[in-house]
């Protein structure tokens, strides 16, 4: 199915969830039995395992104290400047896990992920965090705004990638290799630029250095679009 122009279409939020669902369903049919493909939320900034409950020193096994503080709290002075910070929100992605460990992710970029350069750099840092942690990633972006910006280009600059990275709309698959003697990881990159009016490609999602599964973007996009009543 040819890619729609999502600049003015109102159904993206529903399409976003439907497409990720179809990608996860396709992966479940192709993954080896030891792997699981799930749709999960992840914090925008934090990356890594969730922390358990904190064990506060001196309170283990004791009831919490409800005595009022000796000194009553005071109201702090008003700040000199208040600014609106970048939002800390939870997004969703397709996560591939093995024995409880995150192996790979499929990230589908939304327009809100690129709403201003501060947001762009936050999400770009998040995607880079996967790669630094040894997690393979497929990054799909079908939105061409803002013009002249793409996350693969931001990642390429950060990693000093010699080959040019594609603009949006595009898909890039990153395979993270082992760490070499200099402490750097080898990175395999497959990239495709989406062309309006042409079917979407099949792309690899790496599981190991020499093992991957293919994601049929066209078939999954077609089913998701049909669920949104898009012709």
C-alpha positions in Angstrom: 0.0 0.0 0.0 1.4 3.5 -0.8 2.2 5.6 2.2 -0.4 8.2 3.1 0.5 11.9 3.5 -0.1 12.3 7.3 0.4 16.1 7.3 -3.3 16.8 7.6 -4.8 13.4 8.4 -6.5 13.3 11.9 -6.2 9.5 12.5 -2.5 9.3 13.4 -2.9 8.4 17.1 -5.1 5.5 16.4 -2.9 4.5 13.4 0.2 4.7 15.7 -1.3 2.1 18.1 -2.7 -0.1 15.3 0.6 -0.2 13.4 2.6 -1.2 16.4 0.1 -3.9 17.2 0.3 -5.3 13.7 4.2 -5.2 13.9 4.1 -7.0 17.2 1.7 -9.6 15.9 3.9 -10.3 12.9 7.0 -10.6 15.1 5.3 -13.1 17.4 4.7 -15.4 14.4 8.4 -15.3 13.3 10.4 -15.0 16.5 12.2 -18.1 17.9 10.3 -19.5 21.0 12.7 -18.0 23.5 11.8 -14.4 22.5 8.7 -12.4 23.3 7.3 -9.4 21.4 5.2 -7.1 23.6 3.9 -3.6 23.3 5.2 -1.7 26.3 5.5 1.8 27.6 8.9 3.4 28.4 9.8 6.7 30.0 11.1 9.4 27.7 14.3 10.2 29.7 15.0 7.2 32.0 16.6 4.1 30.3 17.3 0.8 32.0 15.6 -1.5 34.5 12.9 -0.1 36.8 14.0 0.4 40.4 12.3 -1.5 43.2 11.2 0.0 46.4 13.8 2.0 48.3 15.0 0.5 51.6 15.5 3.6 53.8 18.3 3.0 56.4 17.0 2.7 60.0 13.4 2.0 59.1 13.5 -1.7 57.9 11.1 -3.7 60.0 9.8 -0.7 61.9 6.6 1.2 61.7 6.8 4.6 60.0 6.9 7.6 62.3 4.0 10.0 62.1 5.3 12.6 64.6 5.3 16.1 63.3 8.6 17.7 62.5 10.3 19.8 65.2 10.5 22.8 62.9 7.3 23.7 60.9 7.9 23.9 57.2 8.3 27.3 55.6 7.1 28.5 52.2 10.0 29.1 49.9 10.3 32.4 48.1 9.0 32.7 44.6 11.4 31.7 41.9 13.1 34.5 39.8 12.1 32.8 36.6 9.7 30.0 35.7 9.9 28.3 32.3 8.0 25.4 30.7 10.3 22.4 30.5 10.1 19.6 27.9 7.4 17.1 28.8 8.4 13.9 30.5 5.9 11.4 29.0 5.6 7.7 28.5 5.5 6.5 24.9 4.9 3.0 23.6 7.1 0.8 21.4 7.3 -2.9 20.4 9.8 -4.5 22.8 11.5 -7.9 22.1 12.7 -9.6 25.2 14.6 -12.8 26.0 14.7 -14.2 29.5 13.4 -10.9 30.8 16.2 -8.9 29.1 15.4 -6.2 26.5 17.0 -7.3 23.2 15.5 -5.0 20.6 12.8 -2.4 20.1 10.7 -1.0 17.3 10.1 2.7 17.7 7.4 4.5 15.6 8.0 8.3 15.6 5.0 10.6 16.2 4.8 14.3 15.3 5.0 15.2 19.0 8.4 13.5 19.1 9.7 16.3 16.9 7.7 19.3 18.3 10.7 21.6 18.7 14.4 21.1 18.8 14.5 20.5 22.6 12.0 17.6 22.1 14.0 16.3 19.1 17.2 16.1 21.1 15.5 14.5 24.1 14.1 11.7 21.9 17.3 11.5 19.9 19.2 10.9 23.2 16.7 8.3 24.2 17.2 6.4 20.9 21.0 6.7 21.4 20.6 5.2 24.9 19.3 2.0 23.4 22.4 1.7 21.1 24.8 2.5 23.9 23.1 -0.2 26.0 23.5 -2.8 23.3 19.8 -2.9 22.3 19.0 -3.2 18.6 16.5 -0.8 17.2 14.3 -0.2 14.2 13.3 3.5 13.9 10.4 4.3 11.7 9.5 7.9 10.8 6.9 8.6 8.2 6.5 12.3 9.1 8.7 14.7 7.1 8.3 17.7 9.4 10.3 19.6 10.6 11.9 19.8 7.2 15.6 19.1 7.2 15.6 17.1 10.4 15.6 13.3 11.0 16.6 11.2 14.0 18.9 9.0 11.9 20.8 12.1 10.9 21.0 13.2 14.6 22.3 9.7 15.6 24.8 9.7 12.7 26.3 13.0 13.9 26.4 11.8 17.5 28.1 8.5 16.5 30.4 10.1 13.9 28.9 7.9 11.2 30.7 8.3 7.9 27.9 7.3 5.6 25.0 9.7 5.1 21.8 9.1 7.1 18.4 9.4 5.3 15.9 12.2 5.8 12.3 11.6 6.9 10.2 9.8 5.9 12.4 6.7 6.3 13.2 3.6 8.3 16.6 2.7 9.7 17.5 -0.6 11.4 20.5 -0.6 13.8 22.3 -3.8 14.8 24.6 -3.3 17.8 27.7 -5.5 17.7 30.2 -6.5 20.4 32.5 -4.0 22.1 36.0 -3.9 20.6 39.3 -3.3 22.4 38.8 0.5 22.3 35.5 0.2 24.1 33.5 1.0 21.0 30.6 -1.0 19.6 30.3 -2.0 15.9 27.1 -0.8 14.4 25.3 -2.3 11.4 22.9 0.0 9.7 20.1 -0.7 7.1 18.3 2.3 5.8 15.4 3.0 3.4 13.9 6.2 2.3 10.1 6.0 1.9 8.8 7.1 -1.6 5.3 8.3 -1.9 3.2 6.0 -4.0 5.5 3.0 -3.6 5.1 0.0 -1.2 6.9 0.1 2.1 10.0 -2.2 2.4 10.8 -5.3 4.5 13.5 -4.5 7.1 15.5 -6.6 9.5 15.2 -6.5 13.2 18.4 -7.8 14.7 18.2 -10.3 17.6 21.9 -11.3 17.7 24.9 -10.4 15.6 24.1 -13.1 13.0 20.4 -13.6 13.7 17.4 -11.3 12.8 13.8 -11.4 11.7 12.2 -9.4 9.0 9.4 -6.8 9.5 7.0 -6.5 6.6 6.2 -2.8 6.9 3.9 -2.8 3.9 1.7 -5.6 5.1 1.5 -4.3 8.7 0.8 -0.8 7.5 -1.9 -2.0 5.2 -3.8 -3.9 8.0 -3.4 -0.9 10.4 -4.7 1.5 7.8 -7.7 -0.7 7.1 -8.6 -0.7 10.8 -8.6 3.1 10.6 -10.8 3.0 7.5 -8.1 4.5 5.4 -8.2 3.5 1.7 
